[in-house]
């Protein structure tokens, strides 16, 4: 197994039973749940079911998700999670989603995690393409996705009826060749 993945301050590994209480706590935070596909009523039972359904492989099978816990290397405290989805109809194509506890937002942690995940997916998993989506009103996530080298590819207007309102969903993506070019450019700085 290739986990844990590490950065200078974080460890990224499959979400486990020891993470359940912290996972539920931030999923119940209304500010965290606002842009996510769950409600602040997220329960211990839902967390246990999600953790039990985790694939045992390094990457999810097509159509499946793998939830990876983000821990502080020093304290071991759960900071959030990053989700990896292997798209069903497109080979070597993954979708990423990230959630951080409120106290860990706006300090570069999400950028650090997504850059590490992109490196992992493009080098270890030989991904061809990685995508991410966000509500068009969620400008911090849009900046995050652009900041890790993804480009906005689409804007689907009123595409989902989400939490009692129609939302516009912006799609972002990066290809393996683009990531490699960006990595070479960063190495020359």
Secondary structure as GFF3:
##gff-version 3
##sequence-region A 1 189
A	DSSP	beta_strand	5	6	.	.	.	ID=ss1
A	DSSP	beta_strand	10	14	.	.	.	ID=ss2
A	DSSP	three_ten_helix	17	19	.	.	.	ID=ss3
A	DSSP	alpha_helix	20	27	.	.	.	ID=ss4
A	DSSP	alpha_helix	30	33	.	.	.	ID=ss5
A	DSSP	alpha_helix	44	52	.	.	.	ID=ss6
A	DSSP	beta_strand	65	72	.	.	.	ID=ss7
A	DSSP	beta_strand	78	86	.	.	.	ID=ss8
A	DSSP	beta_strand	93	100	.	.	.	ID=ss9
A	DSSP	three_ten_helix	102	104	.	.	.	ID=ss10
A	DSSP	alpha_helix	109	119	.	.	.	ID=ss11
A	DSSP	pi_helix	120	124	.	.	.	ID=ss12
A	DSSP	beta_strand	129	135	.	.	.	ID=ss13
A	DSSP	alpha_helix	139	147	.	.	.	ID=ss14
A	DSSP	beta_strand	151	162	.	.	.	ID=ss15
A	DSSP	beta_strand	165	175	.	.	.	ID=ss16
A	DSSP	alpha_helix	176	187	.	.	.	ID=ss17
###
